[in-house]
Amino acid sequence: MTTAGAEPGHIDVGKVLSDTGDILKKSFGTVWIIALILFIPVAILGYFASDGWLINLIYSIASLVASLYMAGVVVRVVQDVEADGRVDATVGDLLGSITSKLWPLLLLSIVTGILIIIGFFFFIIPGIILALMWLVAVPVMVAEDRGVFASMSRSSELTKGNRWRLILLFIVIYVLLFIIFVIIALLAAITPILGVIIGILVAIVVYPYIAIIIAVTYYELLEAHGESKPGPGVATMAPPSGEMPA
């Protein structure tokens, strides 16, 4: 993908959103299946979450794990599409490629989340700045195989000089998240089963879209800085002509 129309070293936010839609179309089947696998169990747990603190705790943990898996898998999907314009890896391969990164992703989420919340507590602006600095920390961790603090530092380095342009993406992401929580909460208050059904539908559309926006932003930042893109995250080498796979 190119960044035609953007200044050297700067990304074109409009193109990020356009490329996000393009990648979503090319990978929708795979992403949809993965989202169903991840979020249907979460939605079912959500239906019973009001039955006690233990089930509510399990539901909260499951929601976090599903979100982390989704964010990581989408980076792999974008890597795959960026390589040859399509998704070659299987659903199992994509999910398996993130399993070993689940704990680092969890720690990254906790560290950045706590610091961003503290930043929001201090007059909001510091929290926004930190959120923009670490916007692509997850794609960095997955695609470049970096640790928690190295991913945060690398994300800060990549977003430097583009943070004002990223405010629009920041608004889009957080508005979508807010809408998700409000819709699910309102419908669940009306009837729990309706909240579960709508929650699944919203999750398989909105969560992948947000994750793709962030992954595409990472790629656009790499290109804006003149850096090479990481290769496909999941090996999908076809056997030579005439040979059968082992």
C-alpha positions as CSV (number, residue, x, y, z in Angstrom):
1,M,0.0,0.0,0.0
2,T,1.2,3.5,-0.7
3,T,0.8,6.8,1.0
4,A,0.2,8.9,-2.1
5,G,-1.1,12.4,-1.2
6,A,0.6,12.4,2.2
7,E,3.7,14.6,3.0
8,P,7.0,12.8,3.4
9,G,7.1,11.3,6.9
10,H,3.4,11.8,7.4
11,I,0.5,9.5,7.1
12,D,-2.8,10.2,5.3
13,V,-5.6,9.4,7.8
14,G,-8.2,9.2,5.0
15,K,-6.1,6.5,3.3
16,V,-5.8,4.6,6.5
17,L,-9.5,4.4,6.8
18,S,-9.8,3.5,3.0
19,D,-7.2,0.8,3.3
20,T,-8.9,-0.6,6.4
21,G,-12.1,-1.1,4.4
22,D,-10.2,-2.7,1.6
23,I,-8.4,-5.2,3.9
24,L,-11.7,-5.9,5.7
25,K,-13.3,-6.9,2.4
26,K,-10.4,-9.2,1.5
27,S,-10.3,-10.9,4.9
28,F,-13.9,-10.6,6.1
29,G,-14.6,-14.4,5.9
30,T,-11.5,-15.2,8.0
31,V,-12.0,-12.4,10.4
32,W,-15.7,-13.1,10.8
33,I,-15.1,-16.8,11.7
34,I,-12.4,-15.8,14.2
35,A,-14.6,-13.2,15.8
36,L,-17.4,-15.7,16.2
37,I,-15.0,-18.2,17.8
38,L,-13.8,-15.6,20.2
39,F,-16.9,-13.7,21.1
40,I,-19.7,-16.2,21.2
41,P,-18.4,-17.8,24.4
42,V,-17.9,-14.3,25.8
43,A,-21.5,-13.3,24.9
44,I,-22.9,-16.4,26.6
45,L,-20.9,-15.7,29.7
46,G,-22.2,-12.1,29.6
47,Y,-25.8,-13.5,29.7
48,F,-25.0,-15.1,33.1
49,A,-22.8,-12.4,34.4
50,S,-25.4,-11.0,36.7
51,D,-25.7,-14.3,38.5
52,G,-22.8,-13.6,40.9
53,W,-19.4,-12.0,41.3
54,L,-17.5,-15.2,40.2
55,I,-19.2,-15.5,36.8
56,N,-18.9,-11.8,36.4
57,L,-15.1,-12.1,37.0
58,I,-14.9,-15.0,34.5
59,Y,-16.8,-12.9,32.0
60,S,-14.5,-9.9,32.4
61,I,-11.4,-12.1,32.0
62,A,-12.8,-13.9,29.0
63,S,-13.7,-10.5,27.4
64,L,-10.2,-9.3,27.9
65,V,-8.6,-12.5,26.5
66,A,-10.9,-12.4,23.4
67,S,-10.1,-8.8,22.7
68,L,-6.3,-9.4,23.0
69,Y,-6.6,-12.5,20.7
70,M,-8.6,-10.5,18.2
71,A,-6.1,-7.6,18.2
72,G,-3.2,-10.0,17.7
73,V,-4.8,-12.1,15.1
74,V,-5.8,-9.1,13.1
75,V,-2.2,-8.0,12.9
76,R,-1.4,-11.4,11.4
77,V,-4.2,-11.1,9.0
78,V,-3.1,-7.6,7.8
79,Q,0.5,-9.0,7.5
80,D,-0.9,-11.8,5.3
81,V,-2.9,-9.4,3.1
82,E,-0.1,-6.9,2.8
83,A,2.2,-9.8,1.5
84,D,0.1,-10.9,-1.5
85,G,-3.3,-9.3,-1.3
86,R,-5.1,-12.2,0.3
87,V,-5.3,-14.3,3.5
88,D,-3.4,-17.6,3.0
89,A,-3.2,-18.7,6.6
90,T,-5.8,-20.9,8.2
91,V,-7.9,-19.8,11.2
92,G,-6.1,-22.4,13.4
93,D,-2.7,-21.1,12.3
94,L,-3.7,-17.5,12.9
95,L,-5.0,-18.2,16.4
96,G,-2.1,-20.5,17.2
97,S,0.4,-17.8,16.2
98,I,-0.9,-15.5,18.9
99,T,-1.2,-18.0,21.8
100,S,2.5,-17.6,22.9
101,K,2.0,-13.8,22.8
102,L,-1.1,-13.7,25.0
103,W,0.7,-13.0,28.2
104,P,2.9,-10.3,26.8
105,L,-0.2,-8.7,25.2
106,L,-2.0,-8.9,28.5
107,L,1.0,-7.2,30.3
108,L,1.2,-4.6,27.5
109,S,-2.6,-3.9,27.9
110,I,-2.3,-3.6,31.7
111,V,0.8,-1.3,31.7
112,T,-0.5,1.1,28.9
113,G,-4.0,1.0,30.3
114,I,-3.0,2.0,33.8
115,L,-0.7,4.8,32.5
116,I,-3.3,6.1,30.1
117,I,-6.0,6.2,32.8
118,I,-3.6,8.0,35.1
119,G,-3.0,10.5,32.3
120,F,-6.7,11.0,31.8
121,F,-7.0,11.7,35.5
122,F,-4.6,14.5,35.2
123,F,-6.6,16.9,33.0
124,I,-7.3,14.4,30.2
125,I,-4.7,15.8,27.7
126,P,-1.8,13.7,29.1
127,G,-4.0,10.6,28.7
128,I,-4.7,11.4,25.0
129,I,-1.1,12.0,24.3
130,L,-0.1,8.6,25.9
131,A,-2.9,6.8,24.0
132,L,-1.6,8.3,20.7
133,M,2.0,7.5,21.6
134,W,1.2,3.8,22.1
135,L,-1.5,3.5,19.5
136,V,0.4,0.9,17.5
137,A,2.2,-0.9,20.4
138,V,0.2,-4.1,19.8
139,P,1.1,-4.4,16.1
140,V,4.7,-3.7,17.0
141,M,4.7,-6.4,19.6
142,V,3.1,-9.0,17.2
143,A,4.8,-8.1,13.9
144,E,8.2,-7.2,15.2
145,D,8.3,-9.7,18.1
146,R,9.3,-7.1,20.7
147,G,8.8,-7.1,24.5
148,V,6.3,-4.9,26.4
149,F,8.5,-1.8,27.0
150,A,10.3,-2.1,23.7
151,S,6.9,-2.2,21.9
152,M,5.8,1.0,23.8
153,S,9.1,2.7,22.9
154,R,8.9,1.7,19.3
155,S,5.3,2.8,19.0
156,S,6.2,6.2,20.5
157,E,9.0,6.5,17.9
158,L,6.8,5.6,14.9
159,T,3.9,7.9,15.9
160,K,6.2,10.9,16.6
161,G,5.4,13.7,14.1
162,N,2.0,12.1,13.3
163,R,0.2,12.3,16.6
164,W,-2.0,15.3,15.6
165,R,-3.0,13.4,12.5
166,L,-3.8,10.3,14.6
167,I,-6.3,12.2,16.8
168,L,-9.0,11.5,14.2
169,L,-8.3,7.8,14.4
170,F,-8.3,8.1,18.2
171,I,-11.7,9.7,18.1
172,V,-13.1,7.1,15.7
173,I,-11.8,4.2,17.8
174,Y,-13.1,5.5,21.2
175,V,-16.4,6.6,19.8
176,L,-16.9,3.1,18.3
177,L,-16.0,1.5,21.7
178,F,-18.3,3.8,23.5
179,I,-21.2,3.0,21.2
180,I,-20.5,-0.8,21.7
181,F,-20.8,-0.5,25.4
182,V,-23.9,1.7,25.4
183,I,-25.8,-0.4,22.9
184,I,-25.0,-3.7,24.6
185,A,-25.8,-2.2,28.1
186,L,-29.2,-0.7,26.9
187,L,-30.3,-3.9,25.1
188,A,-29.2,-6.1,28.0
189,A,-31.3,-4.0,30.3
190,I,-34.3,-4.6,28.1
191,T,-33.8,-8.3,27.8
192,P,-30.5,-10.2,28.4
193,I,-30.9,-12.5,25.4
194,L,-31.2,-9.6,23.1
195,G,-28.1,-8.1,24.6
196,V,-26.2,-11.3,23.9
197,I,-27.4,-11.5,20.2
198,I,-26.7,-7.8,19.5
199,G,-23.4,-8.1,21.4
200,I,-22.2,-10.8,19.2
201,L,-23.2,-9.0,16.0
202,V,-21.6,-5.8,17.2
203,A,-18.4,-7.6,18.3
204,I,-17.8,-9.4,15.0
205,V,-18.1,-6.2,13.1
206,V,-16.7,-3.4,15.3
207,Y,-13.9,-5.1,17.1
208,P,-12.2,-6.4,14.0
209,Y,-12.7,-3.0,12.3
210,I,-10.9,-1.2,15.1
211,A,-8.1,-3.7,15.2
212,I,-7.6,-3.4,11.4
213,I,-7.5,0.4,11.7
214,I,-4.7,0.1,14.2
215,A,-2.7,-2.5,12.2
216,V,-3.1,-0.5,9.0
217,T,-1.9,2.6,10.8
218,Y,1.2,0.7,11.9
219,Y,1.9,-0.2,8.3
220,E,1.3,3.3,7.0
221,L,3.7,4.7,9.7
222,L,6.4,2.3,8.6
223,E,6.0,3.4,5.0
224,A,5.9,7.1,6.0
225,H,9.2,6.6,7.8
226,G,10.7,4.7,4.8
227,E,11.0,1.4,6.7
228,S,10.5,-2.0,5.2
229,K,7.4,-4.0,6.1
230,P,7.6,-7.2,8.2
231,G,6.8,-10.4,6.2
232,P,3.8,-12.6,6.7
233,G,3.4,-13.6,10.3
234,V,2.3,-17.1,9.6
235,A,4.2,-19.3,7.2
236,T,2.0,-20.6,4.4
237,M,4.5,-22.0,1.9
238,A,2.8,-24.1,-0.8
239,P,4.5,-27.4,-1.8
240,P,6.4,-27.4,-5.1
241,S,4.4,-28.3,-8.2
242,G,3.7,-32.0,-8.5
243,E,4.4,-32.7,-4.8
244,M,1.8,-33.5,-2.2
245,P,1.9,-31.8,1.2
246,A,3.2,-33.9,4.0
